[in-house]
Amino acid sequence: MERNLIVAGFGGQGVMMLGTLLAQATCESTDKHVTYFPSYGAEMRGGTANCYVVISDDEIGAPVMDAVEDLIVMNDPSLNRFLPKLKKDGILFINSSIVVSPIERDDIKVIKVPVTEMALEMGNPKVLNIIMLGAYIGATEVVPKEVIIETIKNKLGKKKPEFLPMNLEAFEKGFAIGAAAK
């Protein structure tokens, strides 16, 4: 098994944190191989930010690929830039709160998650990436749910423990959407 993922959005949407949490959870709590490759540069100043995550049962030859099984996009510029890299029968996760461009491919599965709207309803726009992480895990089961929850507790709960209940709730809300879309 090998899953290739691109996570892309505006700087400040937690794209890198989503990729980092997924990679750390996989590395620290499973026997799978993982690579995490962030893209830094002008993206940090308001453009699109992105990262690649590869999770595999075998050694990984390259951290970046021309075609991926999974794509998470948080904004329209990311959709337009990365949709051509999504393989046939791949899964596209979109932030349906702000992605309005039409999806003109019928050879992929599209999972719409209104993460911006959901995060605002929860009272903290910063949890939108955790909601999307939950949706991704719920739909793909690439890493066990419990592994991600423990990583959220260990990585986010120690930095700002007062936000841990909200982060866990955000993950669960996203997970439910992803699991229902399987």
Salt bridges, closest charged atoms under 4 A:
GLU28 OE2 - LYS155 NZ 3.30
ASP57 OD1 - LYS32 NZ 3.03
GLU69 OE2 - LYS87 NZ 2.79
ASP70 OD1 - ARG3 NH2 2.74
ASP107 OD1 - ARG105 NE 2.94
GLU141 OE2 - LYS182 NZ 2.48
GLU150 OE2 - LYS153 NZ 3.47
GLU169 OE2 - LYS173 NZ 3.71
GLU172 OE1 - LYS145 NZ 2.90
